[in-house]
Amino acid sequence: PIKIYDLSAGGCFINSMHEQQPDVTMILKLDLPDQPSITVSAQSLYSRVEFGFAVMFVNVNASTQAKLEEAVRAALAATGQ
């Protein structure tokens, strides 16, 4: 399991103690609040040593994109933003 932060419709930050090189493609299974899990392809962008790395979601289909956008809207609403 991984912990993600700063989820957006376009990517997220993954908490990780190992360093990740840029431009690595990976498959992520994300558990979204109040929705079924989704699977996305992601590409690493940059890393922060012993903290984690950022990824950009790539080749996301319309249905998955809509679920991501809804999850982000719900998270913002929950925080009052």
C-alpha beads as a LAMMPS data file, in Angstrom:
LAMMPS data file: protein, C-alpha beads

81 atoms
80 bonds

1 atom types
1 bond types

-500.0 500.0 xlo xhi
-500.0 500.0 ylo yhi
-500.0 500.0 zlo zhi

Masses

1 110.0

Atoms # bond

1 1 1 0.000 0.000 0.000
2 1 1 1.044 3.565 -0.661
3 1 1 -0.095 6.841 0.831
4 1 1 -0.896 9.670 -1.519
5 1 1 -1.116 13.389 -0.896
6 1 1 -2.249 16.364 -2.930
7 1 1 -4.572 14.335 -5.150
8 1 1 -5.738 16.254 -8.183
9 1 1 -7.468 15.218 -11.391
10 1 1 -4.035 15.258 -13.050
11 1 1 -1.780 13.538 -10.523
12 1 1 -0.670 13.212 -6.907
13 1 1 2.297 13.005 -4.566
14 1 1 3.258 9.532 -3.306
15 1 1 4.806 9.205 0.141
16 1 1 7.828 6.917 -0.264
17 1 1 11.184 6.419 1.405
18 1 1 12.874 5.263 -1.798
19 1 1 13.991 7.581 -4.553
20 1 1 12.125 7.390 -7.851
21 1 1 13.732 8.453 -11.117
22 1 1 11.768 10.836 -13.381
23 1 1 9.871 9.538 -16.428
24 1 1 9.112 6.087 -14.977
25 1 1 5.679 4.775 -15.959
26 1 1 3.706 2.820 -13.360
27 1 1 0.217 1.512 -12.703
28 1 1 -1.531 2.741 -9.557
29 1 1 -4.675 1.393 -7.934
30 1 1 -6.302 4.231 -5.995
31 1 1 -9.011 3.850 -3.365
32 1 1 -11.170 6.935 -3.727
33 1 1 -13.532 8.026 -0.951
34 1 1 -17.129 6.870 -1.489
35 1 1 -16.282 5.328 -4.872
36 1 1 -14.902 2.055 -6.181
37 1 1 -11.131 1.797 -6.649
38 1 1 -9.698 3.028 -9.933
39 1 1 -6.571 2.010 -11.809
40 1 1 -4.509 4.646 -13.600
41 1 1 -1.243 4.843 -15.474
42 1 1 1.113 7.415 -14.019
43 1 1 4.489 8.872 -14.911
44 1 1 6.930 10.043 -12.249
45 1 1 7.882 13.708 -12.426
46 1 1 10.318 14.500 -9.610
47 1 1 11.233 13.198 -6.180
48 1 1 12.074 14.596 -2.765
49 1 1 14.719 12.428 -1.123
50 1 1 13.328 10.281 1.718
51 1 1 9.923 11.926 1.369
52 1 1 8.344 10.778 -1.891
53 1 1 7.705 11.608 -5.510
54 1 1 5.142 13.300 -7.724
55 1 1 3.311 11.582 -10.560
56 1 1 1.177 12.753 -13.449
57 1 1 -1.712 10.544 -14.549
58 1 1 -1.448 9.583 -18.237
59 1 1 -3.867 8.120 -20.782
60 1 1 -6.831 8.366 -18.408
61 1 1 -10.167 7.400 -19.968
62 1 1 -13.206 9.684 -19.610
63 1 1 -14.963 7.547 -16.982
64 1 1 -11.886 7.372 -14.733
65 1 1 -11.223 11.089 -15.227
66 1 1 -14.777 11.868 -14.089
67 1 1 -14.272 9.745 -10.945
68 1 1 -11.013 11.547 -10.166
69 1 1 -12.632 14.951 -10.616
70 1 1 -15.552 13.966 -8.367
71 1 1 -13.167 12.706 -5.662
72 1 1 -11.235 15.992 -5.755
73 1 1 -14.474 18.034 -5.582
74 1 1 -15.681 15.967 -2.613
75 1 1 -12.357 16.362 -0.800
76 1 1 -12.397 20.134 -1.313
77 1 1 -15.999 20.355 -0.132
78 1 1 -15.124 18.365 2.994
79 1 1 -12.398 20.865 3.875
80 1 1 -14.633 23.855 3.177
81 1 1 -12.732 25.023 0.095

Bonds

1 1 1 2
2 1 2 3
3 1 3 4
4 1 4 5
5 1 5 6
6 1 6 7
7 1 7 8
8 1 8 9
9 1 9 10
10 1 10 11
11 1 11 12
12 1 12 13
13 1 13 14
14 1 14 15
15 1 15 16
16 1 16 17
17 1 17 18
18 1 18 19
19 1 19 20
20 1 20 21
21 1 21 22
22 1 22 23
23 1 23 24
24 1 24 25
25 1 25 26
26 1 26 27
27 1 27 28
28 1 28 29
29 1 29 30
30 1 30 31
31 1 31 32
32 1 32 33
33 1 33 34
34 1 34 35
35 1 35 36
36 1 36 37
37 1 37 38
38 1 38 39
39 1 39 40
40 1 40 41
41 1 41 42
42 1 42 43
43 1 43 44
44 1 44 45
45 1 45 46
46 1 46 47
47 1 47 48
48 1 48 49
49 1 49 50
50 1 50 51
51 1 51 52
52 1 52 53
53 1 53 54
54 1 54 55
55 1 55 56
56 1 56 57
57 1 57 58
58 1 58 59
59 1 59 60
60 1 60 61
61 1 61 62
62 1 62 63
63 1 63 64
64 1 64 65
65 1 65 66
66 1 66 67
67 1 67 68
68 1 68 69
69 1 69 70
70 1 70 71
71 1 71 72
72 1 72 73
73 1 73 74
74 1 74 75
75 1 75 76
76 1 76 77
77 1 77 78
78 1 78 79
79 1 79 80
80 1 80 81
